[in-house]
Amino acid sequence: MQSIAEPIGAPENSGDLAPALKAERGPVTLPVSVIIPVRNEAHNLRRCLESLGGAGETFVIDSQSTDGTAEIARSFGAEVVQFQYSGGWPKKRQWALDTLPLRYGWVLLLDADEALPPELVSEIAPAIQNPEIDGYYIGLEMIFLGRRLRHSGAMFHKLSLFRHAKGGFECRAQDQDASMCDMEVHEHVIVNGATGKLKARISHWNVENISRYIQKHNAYSNWEARVWNERSRPDEISPAFFGTQAQRRRWLRKMFFRWPGSPVIFFFYKYVMCLGFLDGVPGLIYCGLQAVQFFHIKAKIYESKLLPASYSPASQLSAAKD
């Protein structure tokens, strides 16, 4: 099923304001194209864009935000593109990679609740000059409820920086609907070439509002239930304990899904084995929410086996609204 996703008009700008802002930002010190997917991220986006002062260009892919997100993006000289999703593939970030007129050979994918510390900016600039590397894994430093999580299984790497011509997202399910989040959840970038790992980390403010966190992860669990119900696709990353970090994490999730009581086991793994208790109350809440999401996924997988094939969370949401 093809994604019904298209730009609503051309990239938005504010007349002569954006060029003036770009001039104020000074020369390009980070020659990359930055892509930031958003929906009502006014409370996060300013911090993210402030960390990108030297970026070559920044695209903010917006899903009809109503809280001033687009206005904040334009105030920093970013190009705003509206995105409408009604299901299928590609989703937001892959659609941006396929569609946008990117002017730089390297792409940096960021979320609105992420920011680049100065040491990472300094590390990226020379790294992308290496002709033998086509992508870089960058670690996340997670900040949850105001605390940096140093344990809890929260330290991992994403392939966030790669050559545009060499990378793209795996597709884990073609048949997706609007209830499953309009951007990639746990699909990973696959790079056709050599990859490296940077030392500095992206700062990631994982949650500032628990209600919003629960709302977002409800959509994530709809997607995961669909994915784990389907057969693996040949173009997706295969689970493997001795593979990359992404393969190992996927292998662990696959094993956990098979075990009775796995949400409880998952909590024990995150909170005890990964030393989540050393992260204080935020660590306890983080590990607990992760285990609850795991339970939701298992419950939705079970539910899908009892309901007709025509059932989808999106259809039920529509019925509830009516």
DOVO-915090 format. One record per residue (C-alpha): residue in one letter; x, y, z. Coordinates in steps of 0.02 Angstrom, whole numbers, padded with zeros to 5 digits, always signed. Layout:
! DOVO-915090
AXYZ ...
This chain:
! DOVO-915090
M+00000+00000+00000 Q+00071+00167-00051 S+00080+00304+00079 I-00044+00445+00053 A+00082+00576+00104 E+00117+00735+00013 P+00174+00913+00043 I+00034+01037+00068 G+00106+01173-00041 A+00291+01214-00065 P+00414+01228+00079 E+00354+01374+00183 N+00458+01527+00221 S+00427+01700+00288 G+00465+01809+00137 D+00631+01897+00160 L+00646+01847+00344 A+00732+01678+00319 P+00879+01742+00214 A+00910+01879+00342 L+00909+01752+00483 K+01030+01640+00389 A+01147+01787+00366 E+01140+01821+00553 R+01182+01640+00591 G+01349+01662+00506 P+01443+01543+00392 V+01402+01359+00369 T+01511+01259+00489 L+01409+01100+00477 P+01380+01063+00291 V+01236+00940+00311 S+01049+00937+00276 V+00953+00921+00441 I+00780+00841+00441 I+00669+00864+00595 P+00495+00782+00599 V+00372+00873+00712 R+00193+00883+00774 N+00153+01011+00909 E+00333+01024+00969 A+00339+01209+01012 H+00401+01168+01188 N+00552+01072+01118 L+00593+01142+00946 R+00677+01304+00995 R+00810+01212+01097 C+00841+01094+00951 L+00859+01232+00821 E+00971+01338+00933 S+01097+01195+00928 L+01101+01197+00736 G+01167+01372+00707 G+01300+01318+00582 A+01198+01187+00487 G+01191+01202+00298 E+01003+01187+00289 T+00863+01130+00403 F+00695+01056+00352 V+00555+01044+00480 I+00426+00916+00422 D+00266+00965+00510 S+00104+00868+00532 Q-00014+01015+00544 S+00043+01079+00713 T-00073+01198+00804 D+00042+01262+00942 G+00158+01380+00847 T+00286+01248+00798 A+00295+01308+00617 E+00316+01489+00669 I+00461+01444+00784 A+00544+01344+00644 R+00530+01489+00521 S+00599+01610+00651 F+00761+01510+00645 G+00767+01510+00455 A+00712+01329+00437 E+00607+01275+00290 V+00438+01206+00344 V+00354+01071+00242 Q+00180+01010+00289 F+00153+00821+00284 Q-00013+00730+00277 Y-00013+00543+00317 S-00158+00423+00290 G-00067+00258+00304 G+00053+00150+00205 W+00236+00178+00166 P+00342+00284+00163 K+00319+00377+00325 K+00378+00551+00368 R+00567+00538+00371 Q+00586+00419+00224 W+00463+00526+00127 A+00573+00677+00163 L+00728+00584+00104 D+00639+00535-00056 T+00557+00703-00091 L+00651+00854-00025 P+00777+00947-00135 L+00923+00920-00015 R+01076+01025-00060 Y+01205+00930+00042 G+01274+00755+00024 W+01257+00713+00209 V+01093+00702+00305 L+01072+00722+00493 L+00908+00657+00567 L+00853+00738+00729 D+00695+00738+00832 A+00626+00900+00902 D+00668+00843+01079 E+00851+00820+01034 A+00995+00943+01023 L+01178+00941+00969 P+01304+00987+01104 P+01453+01091+01040 E+01573+00944+01056 L+01465+00840+00938 V+01458+00980+00810 S+01648+00990+00817 E+01661+00802+00792 I+01538+00792+00646 A+01623+00924+00539 P+01786+00827+00509 A+01700+00656+00514 I+01599+00688+00357 Q+01759+00726+00262 N+01813+00544+00276 P+01786+00468+00102 E+01787+00290+00171 I+01637+00309+00288 D+01456+00324+00229 G+01366+00338+00396 Y+01392+00367+00581 Y+01306+00299+00735 I+01278+00433+00866 G+01236+00392+01047 L+01092+00469+01143 E+01110+00549+01314 M+00933+00531+01380 I+00859+00661+01496 F+00698+00597+01576 L+00594+00702+01697 G+00741+00820+01717 R+00872+00685+01754 R+01007+00613+01641 L+00981+00425+01636 R+01150+00340+01645 H+01077+00166+01667 S+00902+00091+01638 G+00954+00024+01467 A+00933+00202+01403 M+01105+00219+01323 F+01100+00169+01140 H+01158+00227+00968 K+01061+00275+00812 L+01124+00289+00633 S+01076+00472+00627 L+01209+00539+00507 F+01236+00466+00333 R+01265+00504+00151 H+01098+00541+00069 A+01139+00432-00082 K+01186+00283+00027 G+01054+00274+00164 G+00869+00250+00195 F+00746+00172+00316 E+00700-00011+00316 C+00515-00046+00286 R+00447-00167+00416 A+00265-00159+00363 Q+00179-00092+00208 D+00003-00108+00277 Q-00002+00029+00408 D-00139+00151+00456 A-00148+00323+00532 S-00161+00256+00710 M+00019+00193+00701 C+00110+00360+00706 D+00152+00455+00547 M+00339+00434+00562 E+00457+00288+00582 V+00450+00213+00757 H+00581+00076+00772 E+00626+00061+00589 H+00813+00086+00571 V+00918+00173+00440 I+01015+00052+00329 V+01172+00118+00246 N+01248+00036+00093 G+01429+00060+00144 A+01548+00071+00290 T+01491+00150+00454 G+01579+00222+00604 K+01533+00283+00778 L+01554+00457+00851 K+01606+00485+01031 A+01498+00635+01078 R+01312+00607+01106 I+01149+00691+01057 S+01056+00764+01205 H+00882+00686+01206 W+00743+00757+01318 N+00636+00599+01316 V+00488+00664+01415 E+00431+00825+01494 N+00249+00774+01510 I+00199+00596+01555 S+00025+00613+01478 R+00104+00659+01310 Y+00227+00515+01328 I+00085+00391+01355 Q-00012+00461+01207 K+00136+00445+01089 H+00180+00270+01147 N+00001+00211+01123 A+00026+00245+00937 Y+00196+00160+00944 S+00121+00004+01021 N-00012-00003+00882 W+00131-00007+00756 E+00235-00135+00850 A+00087-00253+00869 R+00060-00246+00680 V+00245-00273+00643 W+00268-00422+00760 N+00111-00502+00687 E+00185-00501+00512 R+00323-00602+00434 S+00493-00522+00422 R+00529-00431+00260 P+00691-00466+00164 D+00741-00282+00168 E+00730-00259+00357 I+00864-00283+00489 S+00861-00462+00554 P+00866-00497+00742 A+01037-00564+00797 F+01114-00574+00970 F+01291-00557+00901 G+01247-00423+00772 T+01241-00234+00785 Q+01161-00148+00933 A+01000-00129+00832 Q+01000-00315+00788 R+01035-00364+00969 R+00896-00253+01038 R+00774-00324+00910 W+00827-00502+00955 L+00797-00466+01139 R+00624-00395+01105 K+00580-00547+00999 M+00633-00664+01139 F+00538-00564+01271 F+00379-00571+01168 R+00384-00762+01175 W+00396-00777+01364 P+00246-00780+01483 G+00251-00631+01600 S+00378-00545+01489 P+00327-00366+01538 V+00376-00407+01717 I+00537-00488+01656 F+00570-00336+01546 F+00549-00220+01696 F+00669-00328+01798 Y+00795-00323+01654 K+00787-00133+01638 Y+00774-00089+01823 V+00888-00219+01900 M+01006-00292+01769 C+01028-00124+01682 L+01044-00038+01852 G+00893+00073+01826 F+00876+00091+02015 L+01033+00200+02011 D+00936+00328+01909 G+00822+00368+02056 V+00636+00399+02041 P+00648+00450+01856 G+00733+00283+01822 L+00593+00190+01910 I+00460+00283+01811 Y+00554+00260+01647 C+00576+00072+01672 G+00396+00055+01728 L+00327+00146+01576 Q+00437+00041+01462 A+00367-00118+01540 V+00188-00054+01525 Q+00215-00016+01341 F+00282-00194+01320 F+00121-00257+01401 H+00016-00151+01283 I+00105-00224+01132 K+00076-00403+01191 A-00107-00364+01231 K-00135-00289+01059 I-00051-00438+00974 Y-00171-00552+01069 E-00319-00439+01027 S-00277-00442+00841 K-00290-00632+00839 L-00468-00624+00906 L-00533-00488+00791 P-00573-00496+00604 A-00440-00450+00478 S-00536-00291+00435 Y-00508-00223+00611 S-00385-00081+00635 P-00355+00040+00779 A-00383+00184+00659 S-00558+00123+00614 Q-00602+00108+00798 L-00539+00284+00833 S-00647+00351+00691 A-00798+00259+00757 A-00769+00328+00931 K-00760+00507+00864 D-00924+00483+00769 
